[in-house]
Amino acid sequence: MMEKLRLKIQLLFTIVTNGYAYGFINGKIYRGNMKYACVPGLNCYSCPGALAACPIGALQALFNQKGFQIPFGMIGFFFIVGSLLGRFVCGWLCPFGLVQDLLYKIPVFHKRKRLPFHSVLKYGKYAALFLFVGIGSLFLFGGFAKVPAFCKYICPSGTLFGAVPLLAVNGSLRSQTGGLFFWKGAVLLFILFLSIKCYRPFCQYLCPLGAIYGLFNRFSLVQIRWEKEQCISCAACERACPVALSKEEISRSPECIRCGKCIGVCPEKCLHFSARFSAEQRFDSV
């Protein structure tokens, strides 16, 4: 039940936030006032259906302005969304997360929850945040010209939802494709292929937005509450967890996307979604 609900919400959110049908038909990007707002998930500004901006793209755009300015607006956005939801955004509200979920359901290959050397690779998303989104993108890739390095060189969501549909419809853009597009296409294909084998490899190892929201997981309002006293240690939740977390790590770990699969399989119903403040009140009252 939980997984079906999550899939419906993922599909609905993707359709609503990319509902500019005229853009898909004519190969043009929506540039109305709604584009000044950001959606919580990784949703490319250049997608012809996108009605709002991507928070990572918006952050880079602010970093790349002439003269250095601290992006207080985006810091506030991440603080508000992260404090409320944490990586619940990744599990329920990210279009590229939905794509990876659907690919992982394809019944081929022996499935893996993690890649080898996971304990090291999981820090890749923090490296991407620093090197391709943050300070590194200002100095390492563009010289004196600031470059939105993550969007330009890496982001597979931008390639899938932005470049591919635009090029499919807009012939003038196709004539301008070059080596950079083929590089990003190769990155996209590699991640899509890997997503059939491994659960959400981009989210686990490369997504800078997941890195940001993960920092809030321990403190965010929305939590998965583990009622330790009711637990019979059957490990059903650990077996169901798509990123192989222990019951102690569920919800609190930066890797938890709060998909809710652990809740659906718990025979004692000792796992459930809960607001953090109410969970603390119940715990204190015991």
TARA-V722592 format. One record per helix or strand. SS is the DSSP state (H for helix, E for strand). FROM is the first residue (numbers start at 1). TO is the last residue. Records with the same first field share a line. If there is no record, write none. Layout:
# TARA-V722592
SS = FROM-TO, FROM-TO
This chain:
# TARA-V722592
H = 2-17, 21-26, 33-36, 55-63, 72-85, 88-92, 95-104, 118-121, 124-133, 135-139, 149-154, 156-169, 171-174, 179-197, 201-205, 208-214, 228-230, 236-240, 261-265, 276-285
E = 38-39, 53-54, 112-112, 198-198, 222-226, 271-275
